[in-house]
Amino acid sequence: MKARTWVQWGLLLSPLPAFVLALQVGAYPVPWETLWGAFVYCPEQAALPDYLRVIIFNVRLPRIVLAMLVGLTLSFSGATLQAVFRNPLVDAYLLGLSSGAAFGCAISVAFFPSLPIQVGAFIFSLLAAFLTFTLARTRGEVPTLSLILAGIVVSAFFAAMVSVIKFMVDPHKLASIVYWLMGSLSLADWHAVWTALPWMLAGASLVWLGRWRLNALSMGEVEAKALGVEVGRERGLFILAAAVAVAAAVSVSGIIGWVGLMTPHIVRMLVGPDHRRVIPLSMTVGASFMLLSDTVARTFTAGEIPVGIITTLFGAPFFIYLLKKGGQESWKT
C-alpha cells in the first residue's frame, strides 16, 4: 500500500482516538474499562453508577458530538470557499458570518433575554451572508472581488453595531457577550446538537455531492466553463451551502476562528489538491482538531478556557507560515 494511502486512512480515522480521549479525561476521569462497558453493553448491564452515566451520556457525549460537528463544518466550508474564490487565505468568515452572528448574540443578551442566543446568532449570520451576496451582485453576476469587498463592508457594519450594544449594556451582560464572542462549547447539550445538525448536514451533503466540481471551479472561470460547469449558479450554490452550515455552527459555539483556514491546507499538503479527497478528509481532520482543542480547553486549567483562544494559538502561527510561503504551496502539491 502506498504511503499516501496510509496517510489518507490515518486522517480518515483520526476522530476515533480523539473521541475516546475526550470521553476519558476531565474533572472526573473515566477508566477505559468503564467506557467499554458503557458503550458495548448497555449502562445497566455495565453496572454504571448514576453520576458516571450522567457525565458520559449527558455531559461529555453531547459536547463531543457538537465539537466534532462544528470542526467538520468549519473545515469543509473553508475548503469549499477557498476553491470557489481560488484564494488559499479565505475561510467562511469572509462573508461576514461571524460579525452577523456576533450581532445576533449581542441583541439576544442585551434586549431579548428570552430569545435563545443560538436563534439570534443563526438569523443574523444568515442575514449577513444574504446582504453580502446581494451587495456583490451586479447585472446578474457576482464577481469575486465584489463579493470579498461586500463581505468586508458587511463585517465592518455588524462589528460596529456590536460595539454600540457593548457600550450600552450593563457589565454583567457585557461579560456574557464577550465570553460568547471568544467561542465556547461549555453550553453544549443534546438540544444544541439537534438544532444545528440538520443545517450542517444539508450544507455538507451539497458540497459532498458536488465536490468534484470544485476541482473545475478552482482552475478558473474560463476553464470551468470549458468543462461544462455553470460557474455563476454553482458558485452561488456552494457559497449558500457553506454559509448555512457555518451559520448553524456559529449559533451553537460562538466565534471560533482558524479551523476553516488551517485544516484544508494541512490536508492538501498531505494528500494533494484533489477536492474529491480534500473535502471528506478536511471534515475528519477538522472534527479531530476541534475535539482535541476543546478537550484542552476544558482540562488544561481548573476553570475553562474559551476554545476559540486555543484554536487561535494554533492558527496564528500557521497563518504566518502560509504568508511566508505565499499561500500557494499546498495548491501545487
Order of alpha helices (4+ residues) and beta strands (2+ residues): alpha-alpha-alpha-alpha-alpha-alpha-alpha-alpha-alpha-alpha-alpha-alpha-alpha-alpha-alpha-alpha
